[in-house]
Amino acid sequence: MDSAASRVERVLIGFAIPLYLLTALSFAEGRISLFSDSGPDEDSFGVLFGLLAVLSTLLYAYIRNLGSKPHGSSPLDGVFSRESEEEMLARLREEQQEADVSSMGSTWAEMEKEHLERTLGEEE
């Protein structure tokens, strides 16, 4: 199974390609021009498609560049994980064993014992 980051990469490319096509069509129809004054047919909102395409491409390149770095080295790792499903399951099982209730019992008993000793010591 793919990691969440690889799925996001596919979504970003699937989002960027149609936006590049829309931007190219806008240039072809004269809705966007870069070097001339805005005419009556030009739409200033059309530039937004190109900006979103470039932004999604940059985000794709950033995620793709993080591929070899360890998990947790990027602020985006909190949003979507770059771990494979097997690595994530192993990490979650380890965390689950660390937080197991059976190991908490002895710690809880020690805390209760100390509390009772303090309470009895105050009463005397």
C-alpha positions in Angstrom: 0.0 0.0 0.0 1.2 3.5 -0.8 2.0 6.1 1.8 -0.2 9.1 2.2 2.5 11.4 0.7 2.6 9.4 -2.5 -1.1 9.6 -2.9 -0.9 13.4 -2.4 1.8 13.6 -5.1 -0.6 11.9 -7.6 -3.4 14.3 -6.6 -1.2 17.3 -7.0 0.0 16.3 -10.4 -3.6 15.5 -11.4 -4.6 19.0 -10.2 -1.7 20.8 -11.8 -1.9 19.4 -15.4 -5.5 20.6 -16.0 -4.6 24.0 -14.6 -1.7 24.3 -17.0 -4.0 23.4 -19.8 -6.5 26.0 -18.7 -3.8 28.6 -18.5 -2.5 27.7 -22.0 -6.1 28.0 -23.4 -6.5 31.3 -21.6 -3.3 32.6 -23.3 -4.5 31.2 -26.7 -7.9 32.9 -26.4 -6.3 36.2 -25.3 -7.8 36.1 -21.8 -4.4 36.5 -20.2 -1.4 38.5 -21.5 1.8 39.0 -19.7 3.4 41.9 -21.5 0.6 44.2 -22.7 -2.0 46.3 -21.0 -5.3 44.6 -20.1 -7.8 44.7 -23.0 -11.5 44.3 -22.9 -11.4 40.5 -23.3 -8.8 39.9 -20.6 -9.7 38.4 -17.3 -7.5 39.1 -14.3 -9.1 36.1 -12.6 -7.5 33.8 -15.3 -4.0 34.3 -13.9 -5.2 32.4 -10.7 -5.2 29.1 -12.7 -1.5 29.5 -13.6 -0.5 30.5 -10.0 -2.3 27.5 -8.6 -0.7 25.2 -11.1 2.8 26.5 -10.2 2.0 26.3 -6.5 0.9 22.7 -6.8 3.9 21.8 -8.9 6.3 23.3 -6.3 4.5 21.4 -3.5 4.8 18.2 -5.5 8.6 18.9 -6.0 9.0 19.5 -2.3 7.3 16.3 -1.3 9.2 14.4 -4.0 12.5 15.8 -2.7 11.7 14.6 0.9 11.4 11.0 -0.2 14.9 9.9 1.0 14.9 11.9 4.3 13.6 10.3 7.5 10.0 10.7 8.6 9.5 13.7 10.9 12.1 15.9 9.2 9.5 18.0 7.5 6.6 20.1 8.9 4.3 18.4 6.3 4.8 15.0 8.0 2.2 16.0 10.5 -0.3 16.6 7.8 0.3 13.4 5.7 2.7 10.7 6.5 5.6 9.5 4.2 5.8 6.2 6.0 4.7 3.0 4.3 1.8 1.2 5.8 4.0 -1.6 7.2 6.3 0.9 8.9 3.3 2.8 10.3 1.7 -0.3 11.7 5.0 -1.4 13.3 5.4 2.1 14.9 1.8 2.1 16.1 2.1 -1.4 17.6 5.3 -0.3 19.5 3.5 2.8 20.8 0.5 0.7 21.9 2.8 -1.7 23.8 4.5 1.2 25.6 1.1 2.6 26.6 -0.3 -0.8 27.6 -2.6 -0.8 30.6 -1.0 -3.8 32.3 2.2 -2.0 32.8 0.3 1.0 34.2 -1.0 -1.2 37.0 2.2 -1.4 38.9 3.0 2.3 38.5 -0.5 3.1 39.7 -0.1 0.8 42.7 3.2 2.5 43.6 1.6 5.9 43.4 -1.4 4.7 45.5 1.0 3.2 48.1 3.0 6.5 48.4 -0.3 8.5 48.7 -1.6 6.2 51.5 1.8 6.4 53.3 1.7 10.2 53.2 -2.0 10.3 54.3 -1.3 7.9 57.2 1.8 9.9 58.1 -0.3 13.1 58.3 -2.9 11.5 60.5 -0.4 10.4 63.1 
